[in-house]
Amino acid sequence: MSDHDQRETRHDPDVGFVRTVADDESPCDAVVQAVADATERAPESLPETLYSATSPHALEQLFRQPSERGDQTAAVVFRFCERLVTLSDEGYVVVQETAESE
């Protein structure tokens, strides 16, 4: 799979918008881009910053440090731009609509 393919956000009607975090992409950049794609906006046009929703530093630390959890996985779920965002240490972002966004 090319880097371009990894960076695409696709819509899955059963799950929401899904983006794979590319190897050279920060988890925070992947979240912002996935939400921008899901809301059909440019990242710089989003109505709030990631800082207003969660701690980008904490996301980076959690998902960029080697896992010491063995077979356990981790995910963080938070609201951002009236969407429910799930960032998984398995390398993907899921963006779902909420009641506020419909």
N, CA, C and O atoms as a Tinker XYZ file with bonds, in Angstrom:
   408  protein
     1  N      0.840000   -1.171000    0.000000    73     2
     2  CA     0.000000    0.000000    0.000000    64     1     3
     3  C      0.888000    1.238000    0.000000    63     2     4     5
     4  O      1.843000    1.306000    0.774000    81     3
     5  N      0.604000    2.186000   -0.824000    73     3     6
     6  CA     1.413000    3.406000   -0.895000    64     5     7
     7  C      1.061000    4.332000    0.254000    63     6     8     9
     8  O      0.016000    4.169000    0.885000    81     7
     9  N      1.945000    5.330000    0.540000    73     7    10
    10  CA     1.660000    6.304000    1.585000    64     9    11
    11  C      0.370000    7.041000    1.288000    63    10    12    13
    12  O     -0.397000    7.353000    2.199000    81    11
    13  N      0.125000    7.322000    0.005000    73    11    14
    14  CA    -1.092000    8.041000   -0.364000    64    13    15
    15  C     -2.317000    7.225000    0.032000    63    14    16    17
    16  O     -3.279000    7.775000    0.569000    81    15
    17  N     -2.293000    5.918000   -0.228000    73    15    18
    18  CA    -3.423000    5.069000    0.127000    64    17    19
    19  C     -3.635000    5.030000    1.635000    63    18    20    21
    20  O     -4.775000    5.036000    2.099000    81    19
    21  N     -2.546000    4.989000    2.405000    73    19    22
    22  CA    -2.653000    4.947000    3.853000    64    21    23
    23  C     -3.273000    6.228000    4.398000    63    22    24    25
    24  O     -3.926000    6.199000    5.441000    81    23
    25  N     -3.081000    7.331000    3.722000    73    23    26
    26  CA    -3.533000    8.618000    4.236000    64    25    27
    27  C     -4.972000    8.938000    3.869000    63    26    28    29
    28  O     -5.477000    9.988000    4.266000    81    27
    29  N     -5.630000    8.096000    3.148000    73    27    30
    30  CA    -7.006000    8.369000    2.771000    64    29    31
    31  C     -7.947000    8.042000    3.926000    63    30    32    33
    32  O     -7.751000    7.071000    4.657000    81    31
    33  N     -8.962000    8.870000    4.069000    73    31    34
    34  CA   -10.022000    8.610000    5.026000    64    33    35
    35  C    -11.180000    8.030000    4.231000    63    34    36    37
    36  O    -11.641000    8.632000    3.262000    81    35
    37  N    -11.641000    6.875000    4.638000    73    35    38
    38  CA   -12.738000    6.244000    3.902000    64    37    39
    39  C    -13.976000    6.195000    4.786000    63    38    40    41
    40  O    -13.884000    6.165000    6.013000    81    39
    41  N    -15.122000    6.186000    4.145000    73    39    42
    42  CA   -16.373000    6.115000    4.894000    64    41    43
    43  C    -16.868000    4.674000    4.907000    63    42    44    45
    44  O    -17.019000    4.043000    3.861000    81    43
    45  N    -17.111000    4.179000    6.085000    73    43    46
    46  CA   -17.697000    2.854000    6.279000    64    45    47
    47  C    -19.067000    3.095000    6.899000    63    46    48    49
    48  O    -19.146000    3.573000    8.030000    81    47
    49  N    -20.147000    2.779000    6.189000    73    47    50
    50  CA   -21.486000    3.088000    6.709000    64    49    51
    51  C    -21.786000    2.454000    8.066000    63    50    52    53
    52  O    -22.625000    2.968000    8.806000    81    51
    53  N    -21.129000    1.364000    8.407000    73    51    54
    54  CA   -21.375000    0.692000    9.679000    64    53    55
    55  C    -20.556000    1.265000   10.836000    63    54    56    57
    56  O    -20.918000    1.098000   12.001000    81    55
    57  N    -19.454000    1.939000   10.509000    73    55    58
    58  CA   -18.524000    2.391000   11.545000    64    57    59
    59  C    -18.405000    3.911000   11.590000    63    58    60    61
    60  O    -18.391000    4.488000   12.678000    81    59
    61  N    -18.321000    4.551000   10.473000    73    59    62
    62  CA   -18.067000    5.987000   10.372000    64    61    63
    63  C    -16.919000    6.219000    9.418000    63    62    64    65
    64  O    -16.682000    5.415000    8.516000    81    63
    65  N    -16.209000    7.309000    9.610000    73    63    66
    66  CA   -15.037000    7.605000    8.787000    64    65    67
    67  C    -13.821000    6.974000    9.449000    63    66    68    69
    68  O    -13.613000    7.125000   10.653000    81    67
    69  N    -13.015000    6.264000    8.657000    73    67    70
    70  CA   -11.867000    5.531000    9.181000    64    69    71
    71  C    -10.615000    5.987000    8.452000    63    70    72    73
    72  O    -10.600000    6.076000    7.224000    81    71
    73  N     -9.568000    6.275000    9.211000    73    71    74
    74  CA    -8.279000    6.672000    8.633000    64    73    75
    75  C     -7.188000    5.845000    9.302000    63    74    76    77
    76  O     -7.158000    5.720000   10.526000    81    75
    77  N     -6.312000    5.294000    8.513000    73    75    78
    78  CA    -5.136000    4.596000    9.029000    64    77    79
    79  C     -4.041000    5.615000    9.270000    63    78    80    81
    80  O     -3.765000    6.444000    8.404000    81    79
    81  N     -3.416000    5.565000   10.434000    73    79    82
    82  CA    -2.316000    6.464000   10.742000    64    81    83
    83  C     -1.082000    5.958000   10.002000    63    82    84    85
    84  O     -0.600000    4.860000   10.280000    81    83
    85  N     -0.572000    6.744000    9.067000    73    83    86
    86  CA     0.617000    6.352000    8.306000    64    85    87
    87  C      1.834000    6.327000    9.227000    63    86    88    89
    88  O      1.861000    7.006000   10.253000    81    87
    89  N      2.828000    5.548000    8.854000    73    87    90
    90  CA     4.027000    5.403000    9.680000    64    89    91
    91  C      4.708000    6.726000    9.979000    63    90    92    93
    92  O      5.260000    6.911000   11.064000    81    91
    93  N      4.673000    7.651000    9.023000    73    91    94
    94  CA     5.361000    8.933000    9.215000    64    93    95
    95  C      4.404000   10.063000    9.598000    63    94    96    97
    96  O      4.746000   11.239000    9.475000    81    95
    97  N      3.215000    9.707000   10.056000    73    95    98
    98  CA     2.192000   10.693000   10.417000    64    97    99
    99  C      1.974000   10.659000   11.922000    63    98   100   101
   100  O      1.899000    9.582000   12.514000    81    99
   101  N      1.874000   11.816000   12.537000    73    99   102
   102  CA     1.608000   11.820000   13.977000    64   101   103
   103  C      0.146000   11.450000   14.223000    63   102   104   105
   104  O     -0.713000   11.731000   13.388000    81   103
   105  N     -0.137000   10.829000   15.348000    73   103   106
   106  CA    -1.525000   10.507000   15.666000    64   105   107
   107  C     -2.419000   11.754000   15.675000    63   106   108   109
   108  O     -3.569000   11.694000   15.241000    81   107
   109  N     -1.901000   12.866000   16.163000    73   107   110
   110  CA    -2.691000   14.102000   16.211000    64   109   111
   111  C     -3.012000   14.609000   14.813000    63   110   112   113
   112  O     -4.138000   15.030000   14.548000    81   111
   113  N     -2.032000   14.572000   13.919000    73   111   114
   114  CA    -2.286000   14.990000   12.533000    64   113   115
   115  C     -3.326000   14.083000   11.886000    63   114   116   117
   116  O     -4.170000   14.556000   11.126000    81   115
   117  N     -3.273000   12.792000   12.177000    73   115   118
   118  CA    -4.242000   11.859000   11.614000    64   117   119
   119  C     -5.649000   12.158000   12.132000    63   118   120   121
   120  O     -6.613000   12.088000   11.370000    81   119
   121  N     -5.777000   12.490000   13.413000    73   119   122
   122  CA    -7.080000   12.834000   13.985000    64   121   123
   123  C     -7.642000   14.077000   13.315000    63   122   124   125
   124  O     -8.795000   14.087000   12.883000    81   123
   125  N     -6.833000   15.120000   13.228000    73   123   126
   126  CA    -7.298000   16.379000   12.626000    64   125   127
   127  C     -7.712000   16.156000   11.180000    63   126   128   129
   128  O     -8.758000   16.648000   10.755000    81   127
   129  N     -6.909000   15.423000   10.419000    73   127   130
   130  CA    -7.235000   15.193000    9.014000    64   129   131
   131  C     -8.486000   14.332000    8.871000    63   130   132   133
   132  O     -9.308000   14.586000    7.991000    81   131
   133  N     -8.643000   13.326000    9.715000    73   131   134
   134  CA    -9.831000   12.472000    9.640000    64   133   135
   135  C    -11.100000   13.268000    9.939000    63   134   136   137
   136  O    -12.113000   13.098000    9.260000    81   135
   137  N    -11.050000   14.133000   10.951000    73   135   138
   138  CA   -12.213000   14.961000   11.279000    64   137   139
   139  C    -12.475000   15.961000   10.159000    63   138   140   141
   140  O    -13.629000   16.209000    9.808000    81   139
   141  N    -11.427000   16.530000    9.601000    73   139   142
   142  CA   -11.588000   17.457000    8.474000    64   141   143
   143  C    -12.250000   16.747000    7.295000    63   142   144   145
   144  O    -13.167000   17.286000    6.676000    81   143
   145  N    -11.783000   15.543000    6.991000    73   143   146
   146  CA   -12.380000   14.774000    5.892000    64   145   147
   147  C    -13.846000   14.445000    6.186000    63   146   148   149
   148  O    -14.700000   14.556000    5.306000    81   147
   149  N    -14.131000   14.042000    7.422000    73   147   150
   150  CA   -15.499000   13.661000    7.788000    64   149   151
   151  C    -16.455000   14.850000    7.741000    63   150   152   153
   152  O    -17.643000   14.676000    7.471000    81   151
   153  N    -15.952000   16.048000    7.998000    73   151   154
   154  CA   -16.794000   17.243000    8.003000    64   153   155
   155  C    -16.672000   18.043000    6.708000    63   154   156   157
   156  O    -17.261000   19.115000    6.570000    81   155
   157  N    -15.902000   17.507000    5.763000    73   155   158
   158  CA   -15.691000   18.147000    4.461000    64   157   159
   159  C    -15.161000   19.572000    4.600000    63   158   160   161
   160  O    -15.663000   20.499000    3.964000    81   159
   161  N    -14.136000   19.733000    5.445000    73   159   162
   162  CA   -13.474000   21.021000    5.669000    64   161   163
   163  C    -11.974000   20.833000    5.537000    63   162   164   165
   164  O    -11.463000   19.714000    5.597000    81   163
   165  N    -11.287000   21.931000    5.359000    73   163   166
   166  CA    -9.835000   21.913000    5.432000    64   165   167
   167  C     -9.452000   21.848000    6.911000    63   166   168   169
   168  O    -10.165000   22.399000    7.750000    81   167
   169  N     -8.353000   21.193000    7.246000    73   167   170
   170  CA    -7.970000   21.097000    8.663000    64   169   171
   171  C     -7.899000   22.459000    9.362000    63   170   172   173
   172  O     -8.300000   22.589000   10.518000    81   171
   173  N     -7.397000   23.455000    8.667000    73   171   174
   174  CA    -7.275000   24.784000    9.282000    64   173   175
   175  C     -8.624000   25.499000    9.406000    63   174   176   177
   176  O     -8.704000   26.557000   10.030000    81   175
   177  N     -9.681000   24.935000    8.819000    73   175   178
   178  CA   -11.024000   25.530000    8.895000    64   177   179
   179  C    -11.919000   24.867000    9.935000    63   178   180   181
   180  O    -13.090000   25.226000   10.061000    81   179
   181  N    -11.387000   23.914000   10.676000    73   179   182
   182  CA   -12.202000   23.264000   11.711000    64   181   183
   183  C    -12.595000   24.300000   12.765000    63   182   184   185
   184  O    -11.811000   25.201000   13.063000    81   183
   185  N    -13.801000   24.185000   13.335000    73   183   186
   186  CA   -14.289000   25.204000   14.266000    64   185   187
   187  C    -13.631000   25.180000   15.655000    63   186   188   189
   188  O    -13.865000   26.087000   16.454000    81   187
   189  N    -12.838000   24.190000   15.946000    73   187   190
   190  CA   -12.096000   24.159000   17.209000    64   189   191
   191  C    -10.751000   23.488000   16.990000    63   190   192   193
   192  O    -10.531000   22.824000   15.977000    81   191
   193  N     -9.863000   23.667000   17.942000    73   191   194
   194  CA    -8.546000   23.041000   17.853000    64   193   195
   195  C     -8.552000   21.732000   18.630000    63   194   196   197
   196  O     -9.388000   21.518000   19.507000    81   195
   197  N     -7.624000   20.877000   18.300000    73   195   198
   198  CA    -7.507000   19.615000   19.024000    64   197   199
   199  C     -7.237000   19.872000   20.503000    63   198   200   201
   200  O     -7.698000   19.121000   21.363000    81   199
   201  N     -6.486000   20.938000   20.798000    73   199   202
   202  CA    -6.195000   21.296000   22.188000    64   201   203
   203  C     -7.461000   21.545000   22.995000    63   202   204   205
   204  O     -7.472000   21.312000   24.204000    81   203
   205  N     -8.521000   22.010000   22.359000    73   203   206
   206  CA    -9.758000   22.285000   23.090000    64   205   207
   207  C    -10.513000   20.995000   23.435000    63   206   208   209
   208  O    -11.396000   21.005000   24.293000    81   207
   209  N    -10.170000   19.894000   22.774000    73   207   210
   210  CA   -10.872000   18.633000   22.989000    64   209   211
   211  C    -10.102000   17.645000   23.861000    63   210   212   213
   212  O    -10.698000   16.887000   24.625000    81   211
   213  N     -8.793000   17.659000   23.744000    73   211   214
   214  CA    -7.967000   16.700000   24.475000    64   213   215
   215  C     -6.530000   17.211000   24.512000    63   214   216   217
   216  O     -6.232000   18.268000   23.956000    81   215
   217  N     -5.657000   16.480000   25.151000    73   215   218
   218  CA    -4.249000   16.853000   25.214000    64   217   219
   219  C     -3.480000   16.181000   24.072000    63   218   220   221
   220  O     -3.242000   14.973000   24.109000    81   219
   221  N     -3.092000   16.960000   23.061000    73   219   222
   222  CA    -2.321000   16.358000   21.969000    64   221   223
   223  C     -1.021000   15.705000   22.461000    63   222   224   225
   224  O     -0.608000   14.664000   21.951000    81   223
   225  N     -0.395000   16.321000   23.441000    73   223   226
   226  CA     0.852000   15.751000   23.979000    64   225   227
   227  C      0.591000   14.359000   24.559000    63   226   228   229
   228  O      1.374000   13.434000   24.342000    81   227
   229  N     -0.498000   14.219000   25.289000    73   227   230
   230  CA    -0.830000   12.910000   25.873000    64   229   231
   231  C     -1.124000   11.887000   24.775000    63   230   232   233
   232  O     -0.713000   10.731000   24.879000    81   231
   233  N     -1.832000   12.304000   23.725000    73   231   234
   234  CA    -2.095000   11.377000   22.616000    64   233   235
   235  C     -0.792000   10.916000   21.980000    63   234   236   237
   236  O     -0.609000    9.728000   21.714000    81   235
   237  N      0.105000   11.850000   21.738000    73   235   238
   238  CA     1.399000   11.502000   21.125000    64   237   239
   239  C      2.176000   10.535000   22.007000    63   238   240   241
   240  O      2.737000    9.556000   21.513000    81   239
   241  N      2.214000   10.801000   23.301000    73   239   242
   242  CA     2.952000    9.930000   24.216000    64   241   243
   243  C      2.345000    8.532000   24.273000    63   242   244   245
   244  O      3.062000    7.532000   24.249000    81   243
   245  N      1.043000    8.475000   24.348000    73   243   246
   246  CA     0.364000    7.192000   24.463000    64   245   247
   247  C      0.548000    6.330000   23.225000    63   246   248   249
   248  O      0.719000    5.115000   23.330000    81   247
   249  N      0.515000    6.953000   22.051000    73   247   250
   250  CA     0.506000    6.173000   20.820000    64   249   251
   251  C      1.831000    6.131000   20.091000    63   250   252   253
   252  O      1.920000    5.500000   19.038000    81   251
   253  N      2.852000    6.769000   20.600000    73   251   254
   254  CA     4.165000    6.715000   19.953000    64   253   255
   255  C      5.213000    5.988000   20.774000    63   254   256   257
   256  O      6.287000    5.684000   20.254000    81   255
   257  N      4.941000    5.699000   22.034000    73   255   258
   258  CA     5.906000    4.973000   22.849000    64   257   259
   259  C      5.691000    3.482000   22.659000    63   258   260   261
   260  O      4.561000    3.034000   22.470000    81   259
   261  N      6.769000    2.713000   22.709000    73   259   262
   262  CA     6.624000    1.258000   22.574000    64   261   263
   263  C      5.659000    0.707000   23.614000    63   262   264   265
   264  O      5.664000    1.122000   24.772000    81   263
   265  N      4.851000   -0.214000   23.187000    73   263   266
   266  CA     3.842000   -0.776000   24.070000    64   265   267
   267  C      4.476000   -1.722000   25.078000    63   266   268   269
   268  O      5.278000   -2.587000   24.729000    81   267
   269  N      4.104000   -1.538000   26.313000    73   267   270
   270  CA     4.532000   -2.449000   27.369000    64   269   271
   271  C      3.327000   -3.236000   27.875000    63   270   272   273
   272  O      3.371000   -3.831000   28.952000    81   271
   273  N      2.257000   -3.233000   27.092000    73   271   274
   274  CA     1.019000   -3.869000   27.519000    64   273   275
   275  C      0.887000   -5.299000   27.027000    63   274   276   277
   276  O     -0.134000   -5.936000   27.288000    81   275
   277  N      1.868000   -5.819000   26.333000    73   275   278
   278  CA     1.765000   -7.176000   25.807000    64   277   279
   279  C      0.712000   -7.246000   24.728000    63   278   280   281
   280  O      0.774000   -6.507000   23.745000    81   279
   281  N     -0.255000   -8.129000   24.903000    73   279   282
   282  CA    -1.317000   -8.322000   23.921000    64   281   283
   283  C     -2.461000   -7.331000   24.071000    63   282   284   285
   284  O     -3.372000   -7.311000   23.243000    81   283
   285  N     -2.431000   -6.516000   25.104000    73   283   286
   286  CA    -3.513000   -5.559000   25.322000    64   285   287
   287  C     -3.387000   -4.386000   24.361000    63   286   288   289
   288  O     -2.284000   -3.979000   23.995000    81   287
   289  N     -4.518000   -3.858000   23.965000    73   287   290
   290  CA    -4.540000   -2.677000   23.101000    64   289   291
   291  C     -5.158000   -1.523000   23.873000    63   290   292   293
   292  O     -5.791000   -1.716000   24.911000    81   291
   293  N     -4.962000   -0.327000   23.349000    73   291   294
   294  CA    -5.508000    0.862000   23.989000    64   293   295
   295  C     -6.203000    1.716000   22.946000    63   294   296   297
   296  O     -5.837000    1.718000   21.770000    81   295
   297  N     -7.204000    2.434000   23.397000    73   295   298
   298  CA    -7.901000    3.385000   22.540000    64   297   299
   299  C     -8.354000    4.545000   23.404000    63   298   300   301
   300  O     -8.651000    4.379000   24.587000    81   299
   301  N     -8.402000    5.713000   22.802000    73   299   302
   302  CA    -8.891000    6.910000   23.468000    64   301   303
   303  C    -10.099000    7.394000   22.680000    63   302   304   305
   304  O    -10.058000    7.474000   21.452000    81   303
   305  N    -11.164000    7.712000   23.384000    73   303   306
   306  CA   -12.388000    8.201000   22.747000    64   305   307
   307  C    -12.677000    9.589000   23.319000    63   306   308   309
   308  O    -12.671000    9.781000   24.535000    81   307
   309  N    -12.929000   10.550000   22.434000    73   307   310
   310  CA   -13.222000   11.914000   22.869000    64   309   311
   311  C    -14.072000   12.619000   21.814000    63   310   312   313
   312  O    -14.163000   12.168000   20.673000    81   311
   313  N    -14.691000   13.728000   22.212000    73   311   314
   314  CA   -15.486000   14.545000   21.290000    64   313   315
   315  C    -14.608000   15.656000   20.735000    63   314   316   317
   316  O    -13.848000   16.298000   21.460000    81   315
   317  N    -14.734000   15.865000   19.422000    73   315   318
   318  CA   -13.964000   16.907000   18.749000    64   317   319
   319  C    -14.771000   17.369000   17.548000    63   318   320   321
   320  O    -15.125000   16.560000   16.690000    81   319
   321  N    -15.065000   18.651000   17.478000    73   319   322
   322  CA   -15.842000   19.234000   16.376000    64   321   323
   323  C    -17.187000   18.526000   16.208000    63   322   324   325
   324  O    -17.599000   18.201000   15.094000    81   323
   325  N    -17.855000   18.296000   17.327000    73   323   326
   326  CA   -19.167000   17.647000   17.344000    64   325   327
   327  C    -19.153000   16.241000   16.743000    63   326   328   329
   328  O    -20.163000   15.774000   16.218000    81   327
   329  N    -18.019000   15.581000   16.823000    73   327   330
   330  CA   -17.877000   14.203000   16.364000    64   329   331
   331  C    -17.291000   13.381000   17.510000    63   330   332   333
   332  O    -16.612000   13.913000   18.388000    81   331
   333  N    -17.561000   12.096000   17.487000    73   331   334
   334  CA   -16.957000   11.170000   18.431000    64   333   335
   335  C    -15.739000   10.563000   17.743000    63   334   336   337
   336  O    -15.869000    9.928000   16.697000    81   335
   337  N    -14.567000   10.753000   18.321000    73   335   338
   338  CA   -13.310000   10.305000   17.721000    64   337   339
   339  C    -12.719000    9.184000   18.567000    63   338   340   341
   340  O    -12.628000    9.294000   19.789000    81   339
   341  N    -12.321000    8.110000   17.903000    73   339   342
   342  CA   -11.611000    7.014000   18.560000    64   341   343
   343  C    -10.240000    6.898000   17.921000    63   342   344   345
   344  O    -10.127000    6.723000   16.707000    81   343
   345  N     -9.201000    6.995000   18.735000    73   343   346
   346  CA    -7.829000    6.800000   18.272000    64   345   347
   347  C     -7.322000    5.524000   18.915000    63   346   348   349
   348  O     -7.258000    5.424000   20.140000    81   347
   349  N     -6.960000    4.547000   18.091000    73   347   350
   350  CA    -6.525000    3.241000   18.583000    64   349   351
   351  C     -5.023000    3.075000   18.397000    63   350   352   353
   352  O     -4.458000    3.546000   17.410000    81   351
   353  N     -4.380000    2.408000   19.344000    73   351   354
   354  CA    -2.948000    2.139000   19.181000    64   353   355
   355  C     -2.705000    1.063000   18.126000    63   354   356   357
   356  O     -1.556000    0.719000   17.846000    81   355
   357  N     -3.768000    0.533000   17.544000    73   355   358
   358  CA    -3.626000   -0.392000   16.420000    64   357   359
   359  C     -3.441000    0.368000   15.110000    63   358   360   361
   360  O     -3.312000   -0.242000   14.048000    81   359
   361  N     -3.428000    1.705000   15.184000    73   359   362
   362  CA    -3.077000    2.504000   14.024000    64   361   363
   363  C     -4.231000    3.050000   13.210000    63   362   364   365
   364  O     -4.085000    3.252000   12.005000    81   363
   365  N     -5.367000    3.294000   13.827000    73   363   366
   366  CA    -6.455000    3.877000   13.063000    64   365   367
   367  C     -7.220000    4.909000   13.888000    63   366   368   369
   368  O     -7.176000    4.919000   15.118000    81   367
   369  N     -7.921000    5.778000   13.159000    73   367   370
   370  CA    -8.798000    6.790000   13.735000    64   369   371
   371  C    -10.191000    6.528000   13.178000    63   370   372   373
   372  O    -10.345000    6.310000   11.976000    81   371
   373  N    -11.197000    6.547000   14.030000    73   371   374
   374  CA   -12.586000    6.432000   13.590000    64   373   375
   375  C    -13.315000    7.702000   14.022000    63   374   376   377
   376  O    -13.216000    8.121000   15.175000    81   375
   377  N    -14.044000    8.308000   13.092000    73   375   378
   378  CA   -14.812000    9.519000   13.371000    64   377   379
   379  C    -16.285000    9.203000   13.119000    63   378   380   381
   380  O    -16.667000    8.788000   12.025000    81   379
   381  N    -17.099000    9.406000   14.149000    73   379   382
   382  CA   -18.525000    9.116000   14.059000    64   381   383
   383  C    -19.340000   10.368000   14.333000    63   382   384   385
   384  O    -18.937000   11.227000   15.117000    81   383
   385  N    -20.490000   10.460000   13.680000    73   383   386
   386  CA   -21.396000   11.571000   13.949000    64   385   387
   387  C    -22.017000   11.377000   15.329000    63   386   388   389
   388  O    -22.176000   10.254000   15.808000    81   387
   389  N    -22.359000   12.493000   15.951000    73   387   390
   390  CA   -23.080000   12.464000   17.217000    64   389   391
   391  C    -24.422000   13.144000   17.012000    63   390   392   393
   392  O    -24.692000   13.665000   15.929000    81   391
   393  N    -25.256000   13.148000   18.023000    73   391   394
   394  CA   -26.566000   13.804000   17.911000    64   393   395
   395  C    -26.402000   15.279000   17.554000    63   394   396   397
   396  O    -27.217000   15.830000   16.813000    81   395
   397  N    -25.339000   15.935000   18.083000    73   395   398
   398  CA   -25.095000   17.349000   17.802000    64   397   399
   399  C    -24.725000   17.606000   16.341000    63   398   400   401
   400  O    -24.996000   18.681000   15.805000    81   399
   401  N    -24.109000   16.618000   15.708000    73   399   402
   402  CA   -23.607000   16.824000   14.341000    64   401   403
   403  C    -24.623000   16.475000   13.278000    63   402   404   405
   404  O    -24.418000   16.789000   12.105000    81   403
   405  N    -25.718000   15.831000   13.658000    73   403   406
   406  CA   -26.713000   15.411000   12.670000    64   405   407
   407  C    -27.649000   16.535000   12.310000    63   406   408
   408  O    -28.548000   16.351000   11.490000    81   407
